[in-house]
Amino acid sequence: MVFGLTAKKLISYDLEKSSENLRENFDAFLEGLLSVPVAIPGTAYYKCLQGRKKVMRVLKNMLEERKVKPNKVKNDFFDHVLEELKQDDTVLTEEIALDLMFVLLFTSFETAAMAILVAVKLLTDNPRALKELTEEHEKILKERANPEDGLTWEEYKSMTFTFQVINETVRMANIVPAIFRKALTDIKIKDYTIPSGWVVMVSLPSVHLDPDNYKDPLNFNPWRWEGMGTKGSSKNFMGFGGGQRFCVGADFARLQMAVFLHCLVTRYRWQPIKGGETLRTPGLQFPNGFHVKFFKKDSKSG
Ligand SMILES: *[C@@H]1O[C@H](CO)[C@@H](O)[C@H](O)[C@H]1NC(C)=O
């Protein structure tokens, strides 16, 4: 669902009408992203390279098509990028533009979709949290003047418990297991020196699952974020990275999750059917998926 939405906004991609399955190529790309770099047919790394190559070909064709026959009305983000390409003083080249589209397509769906999946799984296992979340959203519906109206910004800002659920989900999911930084000068930390030029791998789970930072770290406990104060500082919570290269999509991801949860808990109940086991390779995966059965809630009860 998330891919369908973002791919449409970014490049007007329609899964039903397209001959190339972009989603599959991105899956292959993701599976080999952190793998042993052996590029022979059959390896995850090889599939990763192929996945990227195929997506880049689709994007390149799209670019050529639009150059010959530009869209009169700007439909999607790609149109705006192409417009920028035409400017004299632009820093963009075709190569950078294509890379940008690739990265945007990739980052805007995979991590958000995974976070939503983890949230649903954790809520399924924690009925008390699900109950409080549902109450928060039913209250929003109840206080809305016209029930047919969509979600508003004020309503979004009022979702206190939802944001706690989202932080707790991101903390436990560790969807991005590590981030990399390069030391630009010699850096002294306690008795150690990280020499200039070295690459540092920051292991996020060791921060997020450290009992000194989070009591009973393996417990899904959204309430722990209540009055977290400085404990929830960027030093102890790096689900969206940190510093100058903090995830530019952090707020977009939170928004997607909150809107999804709002619709989910106000309209549906669900029952787990099978799957739900997780695996780290080292990215988070659900090898058997997570299958649930949805039931529409009686519309009068919200
Ligand atoms: C979630 O984490 C962010 C980043 O550390 C923090 O600014 C925010 O206050 C947290 N939200 C809640 C509800 O605690």
The ligand as an ORCA input file, in Angstrom:
! r2SCAN-3c Opt
* xyz 0 1
  C       9.731     10.642     20.484
  O      11.094     10.825     20.246
  C      11.455     12.111     19.820
  C      12.928     12.100     19.460
  O      13.739     11.758     20.535
  C      11.131     13.116     20.899
  O      11.459     14.415     20.460
  C       9.645     13.033     21.207
  O       9.340     13.875     22.284
  C       9.256     11.601     21.542
  N       7.820     11.523     21.648
  C       7.191     11.204     22.774
  C       5.723     11.136     22.718
  O       7.789     10.964     23.799
*
